[in-house]
Amino acid sequence: MQESSPGTTFRGLPLTPEQHSEIRHYIHCRERAGKDWDTPELHAMLADMLDPPETTSYSQADDETPLAAARRLADDDEEGGVAGAH
């Protein structure tokens, strides 16, 4: 596991590089859309990352995780903001 440092964590939280990238992507999309990024949704994403719920089995239906859903919503928000700007 990579050692945590201020440059490799979000607000000092011990996230993996992939998790850090997901958080940065969410923030970037929200900022581009002119929306607040420090939301309950972000806090829920972080909580899931730091203490993921236990799963009993895995299937392709499980791909719709809260993180994937949040990313899709952020992408939809961004697309809606761009379309609404025309």
N, C-alpha and C positions, 0 to 999 in steps of 0.2 A: 504494500500500500504506500502511496506517495505521502511524504510528510507534509502536514498542513503548515501553511505560512499565510500571512495576510494577503499575499498576491494570488494564492490558490484557493482561497475560501471566500464565501459571501458572508460578510459581517462576522467573520471569525468562526462560522459554522463548518464542521468537517465534512465537506461535500466532495464527491468524486469529481474529476474533470468533466465528465459527462453531465452530472447534475449541475455543476457550476455553469456549464454552457447552456443548459435548459433555462436556468434562472436568468442569465444574461439575455437570452433570446426573448423571454417573456417581457423583461423590462424594456428592451429595445423596441419591441412591437408596440407596447403600451405608450412609450414616449413618442414614437413616430405618429401614433394616432392622437396624440395630445391628451392622453388619459393618465390618471393617477396610476402608478405602478405598485404602490405600497398598499395592496388590497387584501381583504380576507382570503381571496383566492390564492394569492402568493403565499400567505401564511399557511394555508392548507397544503399547498405544494411542498413547502419546506418541511412541514410536519410529517407528510407522507415520506419524504426523502430520508428524514432522520430516524423515523420510527415506522417503517413500512408495515402495513397490515399483513398478517400471515395469510397465505393462500394455501388451500388444500390441494388443488390441482391446477394445471395450466392447459389452456386451449387457446386457439386463435381468437376466440371471443374475448379473452382476457387482455388482448392488446389494447383495448379501450380503457387504459388506466387513467386516473385523474390527471397525471402529467400530460399524457397524450391528448386528453380532452382539453386541458388548459392551453396547450400549444395550438390545437386546432381553433379554439376560440380566439386566441391572440391573432392568429393568421386571418381569421374571418373579420375580426375588428379592423385589422390593418387594411384588408381589401375593401371593407365597407367605408373606411375613412378616405381611401384613395378615390373610390367611386363617387362618394358624396362631395368631393372637392371639385368635381368637374361642373 
